[in-house]
Amino acid sequence: MRCVRCTASTPLCCLPGLSTCVADAPGGQRPGMDDADLADCLAALAHQDGVVSARQLRERAPVDRPFTVADRQRWERRRLLARVHPGVWVDHTGPLTDRQTLWAAVLAVWPAALYLESARDPTHRPVHVAVEHGRRLSAPAGVRLHRVRGLAAVTRSTASPPRVVVEANTLALVARARDETQVVRLLSDVVGDRVTTPDRLREAARACPRLPRRRFVEAVLDDVAAGASSVLERRYLRRIERAHGLPRGVRQAPRPGGAGLQDVLYLDGACGVELDGGLNHHGWDAQGRDARRDLEDAAAGLHRVRLRWGQVEGAEACRTAALLACVLARHGWAGAPRPCGAGCVVGCVVGTAAGGQTAEKQTWRQASREGS
């Protein structure tokens, strides 16, 4: 239904509360938004850090003062708004913050959600944005679009800006990973940051029928659930502890006094292993923190061994396992390590006693005592 005088649609004219038809305005023009209306709109959208879209201005404009092209041109001319993308503005003319850049990217192709690296790192460029599969639109400058089926079901709409939920986003990154090392890093980091759990990732993986490296992903999640919270910790768990029959360690246990977590503890905490992968151990402050922790452990009578990548990779892993077994034996471990395969140096240390497991353990413990 339209007004017979000004031809405006009923929602914009002749509504209860309006004293006159817009045709009675000077020149017969429909009045637009004023500066106070813009301020009210920006205040209502304060969580967007001053970024606003044409859609939002139209939706929040007063009934008798709709948003018009003239309003936009006036605000741009007076520098109350600055254009970021077509149909998206910010309330200043300076450089955009990271959050403003993300909000502008999402609003430019709304409905949408941050995706892949952009859902984890606000500084990543270009900005990755997910839209529903089947939409036909062009990506604005600095934005890379990804079409996702059932996007609404995996979008965390309460986030600022909205983004794909952690589990679905992590598996999308896993599907694009270059190699298995990157897969381990992605899964261990997201669990280590305590933003999700291995069980929730497994459930999300079951909903992905085309997940690459599915068996490997499931194996990594099993290891992460066991406490291996980094690439190096998983290598240690598989290539040293499990492969050579060392006792099962307690992982990510709180340090005495609650100052951080301990990577691996053995024999009720009498002996432990700290795995220095380099990511959180570079720089003056980090190295000083590690040295202080080692000193505190020594003062408390706790034996700590610090390992790096060189001791866990390749043939050196077997030698590391043999030496760790010596350390554990001195602290009361009654077991014996086993060779991981042909050529493993653990077999040279333990020997190939023909008397069975008991003789093998005795040979191993004798070698441990001689080494001391």
Beta strands, then each sheet from edge to edge (+ up, - down):
strand 1: 51-53
strand 2: 82-85
strand 3: 88-90
strand 4: 113-114
strand 5: 127-132
strand 6: 143-148
strand 7: 155-156
strand 8: 163-164
strand 9: 250-254
strand 10: 261-266
strand 11: 271-275
strand 12: 303-307
sheet 1: 1+ 3- 2+
sheet 2: 4+ 5- 6-
sheet 3: 7+ 8-
sheet 4: 9+ 10- 11+ 12+
end
